[in-house]
């Protein structure tokens, strides 16, 4: 496990969180052997803006997303996915309402037998 998995994210200050984002970007930039200039150009931002991000200074979320896209790290956005789930009580109600057997419903579907 890496050291970040043991961090209490909610106990961190906003500044510390932003610094962590910057460290993440810098780490992945260096692993991909990209210069700040080349990454900034690919992301459509200035090198100074990328430098601000890596130092943990305030940048827009759009800038962060642009950089993540170029670094092929957008998968981290999966934590923001909203998945609808049904409560056990609602599921039980739906199961109860399901038909249990085939048969005629209502009088308009009934056919008279003329034997």
N, C-alpha and C positions, 0 to 999 in steps of 0.2 A: 504494500500500500504506500502511496506517496504521502508526504506530509500534509497536503491540502485536504485529504479525506478526513483528517482528524480535527480540522478547524471548526470552530463554532461560528458559522457565517453570521448568525443573527447578533452575536456579541461584537462583531467588527464594526468599526466606524465606517461611515460612507466613504471617507477618504481612503481608508485601508482597503475597502472593496474595489474602488476605482484603481488603486495601485495594483491590486491583484489582477484586474483586467489587463492593465498595461503589461504586467509581467508575463501574462499568458500570451499576449500578442508578440512580445519581444522573443519569448522562448520559441514560438512556432516560426517566426521570421528567421531566426538564426538557424534552426533545424533545417529549414528549407534553403539555407545559404543565400538569402535575399538581403540586399542592402535596404536601408530605409528609403533611399531614393527610388529604387526599382519597385518596391512594394507600394510606395505612395503613388507613383505614376500609374501602376496597374489598378489601384483602388480609386483613382481620380481625385486624390487629395494632395495637399502640399506635404513636403517632407517635414516641415515644421509642425504641422498638425499631427502627423504620425509620431513625431518625437514627443509632443505633448501627451498623446495617448499612452505611449510606452513609459513615460515618467509618472503616470497616474494623475495627470491634470485633466480638467474637465473638457470633454469633447461631446459632440452630439451622438446620439444612439445611431443615427444614420451613418456617421463616420465609422463607428465600431462595426456595424453590419457590413459596410463596404470592405473593410479590412478583413473581417472574418471570411467573407466570400472569396477574396483573393487567396487567402491562406487555406482555403478548403476546410474551414472549421465551423461552417454553419450548423453542423450536426449538434452543436451544444445548445442550439435553440430548441431542441426537442423537449427540454425541461419546461418550456412554456406551452406545450401542446395541451389543449383542453379536451379531455375525453369525457363524454357524457356517460354517466353510469346510472343504473336504476337501483333504487333502494330495494332491499329484500322484501319489504312490505308491499311495495308497488308490484314487484315481480310476482308475489304470491297472489295478489288480486288479479293480475293478468292471467295467471295460470288457472285460477278459479273460474274465470269468465270463458275459458276455452271450451269448445264443444267436446263432450265426452263420447258421444255416439251420433251416428247419422240418423236422421229421421225427418219427418215432416214438421215444418214450422209454420204455424198460422193456418188459417182456413183457406186462404187464397191459393195455396199450393196443393190443396187436397183435390184428388180426382175421385170421382165416384166410380165404383165398380159396378158394371152393368151385366152381371151374370144372371 
